[in-house]
């Protein structure tokens, strides 16, 4: 038995792995190091590993939605075993597989909304199949946390007790925060059903929600919950595993290319294509949960120009093409959810720092601009922080941290989508490429960031005086959020606004059936998740996209099952 080491160039850095070989047979492949998005990498590497060991070859299909990463791993592995003199068998050509069948309910899209819809229909005794164009599950959800509201649920009652929350209060908060741009009946639908939806999926997939570590001020009461890992990967994997174990069928690497209709233009199924396979599904009811269109630059409006995208590059709005024949009604396709708390990792691309940034401001950190001036009450709602950053030159602000703040900030970066090597690289290359992460005295970090040192020193000095006095005379930050900076070592982290979520989409009625432009309901076509517009208006509060995904999936799955 020997181990051959290989290293691929991943999207975020090197991917090191070991290939264990015994008598020219590969017995295992183990990851040593990587900097990729964990929730995607775990699924992609796992699928590649399974194929490689089964075929005893690195000449296997790439994983859809992660082509670059897949090719890098396969090519580096092949090169490593060849250089080690290992003789592997030549893989046999594969015939294209064709899957064809009829189910009661078919779901298009394997993100949060699609999985919940599929589970709900399955729980009601229906035969259910789900197709996902990527070779892994999760959609846009896989890049987010598991933070969601639990209003009206037994889960919330157990966690928060009687805290005076209600569906009406949740709906009121949504309307207030989006400035009444929401579709009222869709918001009510979401608020009235999220409690039942959370209880359902918790029981179905054995999920154990707990109080979320972040309770954001947009919500008028504490109602946000999350899974123990805080990760949506836990949600996706547990829900998918439960669905399959209870009889559901999942087709990965299956992109819907064509809808099938009867003579009255009623959808009766679809054809999906993948690597060496074709999937033909006929269904009594179809749930569309194919996600948003943030990665489709042709569909982007003027509103989000110059703002970094941090969502999956596979969010391309495919449904707007394969359902074109139905001439479906849409609304607000130029609306996007723009968040603060991002760092630019490459031109036009960002990673979120929400958990870390929120923790830092809870500890008293401030935001400054290129002039070294504070720009906002750092503890206010996200929308005000976002807008303050958008008003700055180049739409950039800087988070100022002392050593104590940095340690907490750093730990949460590593916990959520960053790794130690990646962060070290940011510091090493801060003067050459974004994002900007710098350390030193206050004057030194200002100089490295191109900020006037005297102005930044004056700003921090003034803020410290506010903190000592317990009163922020500049922005009115609450006393409990005012903390004096300590020590002589400071960190400056660039912060940019970013978006992943699209808020426009298809129009639906309260049964979530999609409708044509002339108002005709499609009898058996339901929408769920990001592909359906209206519930959160022009500006969703924190946790509300997950709330919409889970509640709409639950409703669509229920109604599709009733129809079939």
N, C-alpha and C positions, 0 to 999 in steps of 0.2 A: 504493500500500500504506500503510495506517495502522493504528495500534494503539489500541484502545479499552480503557481501564482500568476494571475492575469490582471491587467488594469485597462479599463476603458475610459474614454473621455466623455463624461456625462454632461448634461445641460448645465449643471451648477458646479462641476468639478470632477475629479477622478472617482471612478467606481472600481474599487479593488475587490477581487474575489479569488477564492481558492477552489481548484478542481481536484477532487480526490479520485485517484485512478488505481485500480488493482487489476493486473494482468490485461492491460489495454482496454479495460472497461471502466467507464466513469461511474462512480458509486454515489457521489454527492458533490454539490456545489454550494459553497458558503460565502456570504458577503463579509468582507473585512472592513470596508469603509465606503461611504457614499455621502453625497450632499444633495441628493434629489428630494423632491417633495415626498415625505415618507409614505403617505397614504396611497399615492400612485405607485411609487417604487416597489412597495411590498407586493402589490398585486402583479405588476409587470414582471418583476424578477421571478416571482413564484411561478408564473405561467411559463416563462422561458425555461426555468429550471426543470419543470415537469416535462416539457417537450424535449429538451436536450437529453435528459436521462432516459426517456422512453425511446427516442430515436437513436441514442448513442451518437449524436452528431450535433454540430453547431449550425448545420444547414437546415434550419427549421424556420417556420413563418415568424415574422416580426409581430409584435402586439399592436393592433390597431390603436391609434391615438397616442402611441409612444414609439413611433417608427425610428426616430433618431437614436433614442436611448437603446432600443432593441438592437439595431444594427451595430452600434458601438460595442455592446456586450458580446454579441455573437461573433463579430469579427476578431475582437481581442482574444476571446476564448479559443477560437479556432487557431489563431496564430500561436498562442501559448502552447497548446497541446502538440501542434506540429513541430515547434522548436524543441519540445521535450522528447521528440521521437516516438510519440504515442500513435499507434496505428488504429484509426477508427474506421468502421465499415462505411461504405458509400451508401447514403440514404436512397431508398427506392422512391421513384416518383409517386405522388399521391393522386388518386383519382378525385375529381370534384364530387363532394357529397351533396346530396339534395335531401333536405328535410321538408316534408309536406304533411300538414295535418289540420284538423279543425279543433278549436277550443271555444269555450263559452266567452271568455274575456281575453283579449290580447292587449298588452301594454307596450307602448313604444317609448323606450327611455328607461335607463337603469340608475337614475339618480334617486334622491330621497323621495320625491313625489311619486315616481313610477313604482318604486319598491313598496311603498305603503299602499298604493292603489292595488297592486298585485296581491299583496298579503291580505288586504281586506276582502277582495273578491274570492280568494281562495278559502278564507275563513267562512264564507257563506256557502261553501259547498260547490263552487264552480271550478271547472277546468281552466287553468290560467297559464299563459305563456308570456314571457317578457323578452323583448329583443333590445339589445344595446349595441350601438355602432362601434364603440371602443372595445378593446380587449380586456377591459377592467370596468368595474362598477363605480358609481358615485357621482358622475357628472360634475357640475359645478360645486355640489355639496362637499365633495371630497377635499376642497381647499379651505373649507370653513370649519369653525368649531361646531360643537353639538348644541350650543346655546339656543334655547327655544322658550317661548312662553308656555305656561301650563294652566292658564286660567280655566276654572271650572272643572278641573280634574281631581280624581282621588289622589293622584300624585302630589298636586299642589296643596291639597288639604293636609296631607301628611307632613309636608315640608314647611309650609308657611302658617298652617292653622287658619283661623278666621281673620284674614287681613283686609276684609272689605273689598276684595277684588270681585269683578263680575264681567261677563261678556260685554255688557253695555259700557263699562268703564274702559275695557281694553279697546273697544271700537272708538270710543271718544278720544282716547290717547292717540290712536292712529290718525284720526281726522285732524286733530290739533297739530300734530307734528308734520303732516303733509300739507298743511294749510288748506284742508278741505278739497284736495284735488282727487280724492279717492272715489271709487264707485261705491256708494253707500251700501247697496244690497250685497256686494261682494265682501265688503269689510265685515258686515254683520254675519254673513255666512261663515267666514273664517273664525270670528270671535265666538260664535255660538257652538262651533264644532271642534275647536282645538282641544278642549277638555276631554271629550270622548275619544278623539284621535290619539292623544297622548296615552290615555289609559289602555286603549286597544293595542297600540304597537308595543307598549311596555310589557303587556301580558303575552302577546304573540311571540315576541323575540327575546323575552326575559331581559329587558332593559331596566337598569336601576338608576333612574334620574335622582340627582341631588341638587341642592341649592347652588346656583351658578356663582362662581367666585366673583363675577362682575355683575352688579345690579345697576344698570345705567339710569341716569336721571330722566331720560325721556319717558320712562314708565312711571306712572304716578304712585304705584305700589310695587313691592317686591313680588315678582311673578316669574322671573327667569330661572330656568333649570338647565342642567347639563349632565352628561354622563361622567362617570368617574375619571376617565382619561381626558375629558374636555374635547376629545377628537371626534369628528364625524366619521372617521375610519371605523371606530367601534360601532357606531350606528349602522353604517352600510354593511359591514361584514356580518354582524349578528342578525340583522334583518334578512339579508340574502340567504344566510345559512338556514334560518328558520323556514323561509319560504321553500327552499329546495327540499329540506328534510320532510316537510309536510305535503310534498307532492307537486310543487310548482316547477315549471320548466324555464330555464334561463338560456338564451342564445346570445353569447358575446360575439364580438367581431361580426356583427350583422347589421349593416346599414340599410335602412329602408330606401329602396330606389323607386318603387312603383306601388301605388295604391290599386286595389282591385275593387270594381264597382259592379252592381247589378244594373239592369236596364233602366232603373229609376235614379241612377247616380247615387245610390246608397252604398257606403263603403262596406265591403264584405270581407276584406282582408288586405294583405300586402305581400310584396316580394322583397326580401332583404338579401343582400350579397355580402360575402366575406371572403377571406383567403380560402380558396379551394372548397367553398361551400355556397349553397343557395338555400335560403329558408323561405318557404311559402306557407303562410298562415292564413287560414280562414277563421273568422270569428263572428259571433253574434253581436258583440259589443267591443269597441276599441277605445282605449284610454291613451290619449296623446300626452306624454310627459317628456318631450324631447329637449327641453331646456331652452336657454336664451340664445342670443345672437351677438354677444359682446365681441367675439373674435372676428366677426364678419365686418371688415372695414367698409364695405360697400353699403351696409345697412346703418352705419353710424351717422348720427346727426351732428349738427354744428355744436350742440351743447357740450359734448365731451371731447372736443378737439383739444389737444395739448395735455390731456389727462392720461396717466399711465393705466394700462390694463393689467390686472393681476389674475384674471380668470383663466380657465382652460382654453387652449387654442382650438379645442374641438367644439366650442360653443358657437356654431356657425349658422344657426337658424335653418337647419335642413328642412323642417316641416313647412316653411313658407314656400319651398320649392315643390316638395312631393305632394302637397295638398293644394297646389295652385289651381287645379281643375275645379275645385269646389267654390272658388271665389269667396273665401271666408272673410268675415268682417274682422278688422283689426282696430286697435286704438293706441295712440301715444307711442308709436314706434321710435320716437326720438327722445324718450325718457330713459334715463339710466340712474342707478343708485351710486352716487359718488360718496366715498368715505374718506375721512382723514386717516392718519396712521399708516403711511406706506413709505417704503424706501425703493428707489429706482434701482433695479439690478442690471438692467440693460435698456437701451433706448426704447421707450414705449411700454416697457414691462416693469411690474412692481411686485413686491411681496408685502404682505400686511404685517403690521407690528402692533395690532390693536391691544392685545392682552398686556404686552410690555409697556406700551405708551400710556395706557390707562393706569397701570400700577405706578408708573413714574409720576404722573400728575397727581395721583392720590397721595404720593409722598411729598408733593410740593413743587415738582419740576415746572419750569415755565417754557413757553414758546417765544422765540424771537425771530425777527426778520433779518434781512441783509444789512439793515442799518443798526442792528443790535438792540432794537426796541421790542418790548412785549407787544403782542398783537391781539390778545383775547383773554377772557376769563378761562383759564385752562381746565376748570372743573365744570364748565357749562356743557350743555348737550352737544352731541357730535356735530349736528348741523351747523351750529354757530362756529365751532372750530374749523370745520370744513370750509365754510364760507370765508373765514378770516384768512386761511391759507390761499384760497383761490384769488384773493385780492392782492397778494404779494407779488413782487416782481418775479417772473419765471415760475410763479405758483409754488414757491419753496419756502418752508419755515424750518427752524432748527429747535430741537429739544435740548435744553441745558440740564445736565445731570451732575451731581457730585458722586463721590465714590460709593456711598451707601445706596443711592438711587440706582447707580449703574449696576451694581451687583444683582439687585432685584430685576431690573430691566433685562440684563443678560440672561438670567436663568429662564425667564419667560420667553425670550427669543429662541433659546435652545429647545425649550419644550414645544414651541409652536413653529415648526417649519424652517428653522435655521439650525446650523450646527457650528461647532467651535471653530473648525477649519475655515468655514465660509466667513465667519465674523472676523477672524484674524486676517484674512485676505482683504476685507474691506478696510481695515486699519492700515495695512501695508500699502494699499493702492489708492488711498484717499486723495492724494494730490494728482492722480492720473485719470481716474474714472469714478463715476458714481457707483454706489451711494457713499456719502461722506460720513465717515465715522472717525473722529479724532479725539485724542487724549492729551492733556497737558495742563498748564496753568490756564487761568481764564483768558489772559492775553494771548497765550500760545494757541489755544483752540480757536479763538476769534481770528487770528492771523491766518491760520491754516484754512479757515472757512471763507476767507475774504470779507470778514466783518470788521468794522472799525473797533479795535481793542478797547479804546477809551469808552466808547459808547456802551459796549457790552458790560464792562466793569461797572459803569455807572448804573446800568439797568439792574444788575444783580445786587449791587449795594442798596439801591432804592427798594428793591423787592424784599431784601432781608430786613430792612427797617419796617416795612409793612408787616412782615411775619412776626417780628418782635412785638409790634404794637397790637397785633391781632386784628388789623383792619387794612384791607386793600383799597386804598383811595383811588387807584387807577382804573381797575376793572370790577371791583366789588366781589372778588373771590371770597368764599365763605371762610370763616376763621379756622375751622378744623382742617381746611386744605392748605393753609399757609404754614410752611415749614422753612426754617432758616437753612441755607446752604452751609455745609460743614466741610472743613479741610481746604487744602490748596490744590487738590487734583480734581479736574473737571473733564467731562465728556460732552461732545457736541454731536448730535445725530441728526442728519438731514431727514426731514419729513415732507412728504408730498401726498396730495390727494390721489386717490386711485379708484377704479371702478371694475366690477366684474359682472354685476347683476343688471340685467335689463328689466325695466319696469313696464314697458309696453308689451304688446302681444296680441293674441287672438281675443275677441270678445266672447263672453259666455254668459248664459243665464244662471240663475241660482241652482239649477240642477247640474251645472257645469257642462251642459251640452253646448257645443260650438254652433255658431250660426253664420249664415251667409250674409253678404252685404245688404240683401233685401229683407233681412230679418227672419228668414226661414231657419228653424232649428234642424240640425242634422240628427236624425232619430237615434243613432247609435254611436255617435262620436263625442267623447267627453274629453275635456282638457284638465290638466293638473300641473301645478308648479309654475315655474317661471314663464312657461309658454302662454299662460293666461294672464291678461292684464286686469288692473283695476283695484284689487284688494288693498294695496298699500299706497295707492296714489303716486305722486311724483317723488316721494321721499320716505322710504321705509325706515322705521325705527330699528335699532339693534334687536336682533333675535326674530324679527318679523318675517324675513324671507324663509327661514326654517319653519316658522309658524304656518306660513301659507303653504309651503311644500307638504308638510305633514297633514294639515287639515284638509287641503284640497285633494291630496291623494286618497285620504280616507273617504271623503264625500264621493269622489269620482268612482272609486272602487265599489262603494256601496250601491250607487245608482246603476253602474254598469252591470253589476251582479243581478240586480232586480230586473233589469231589462232582459238579460239573457235567460 
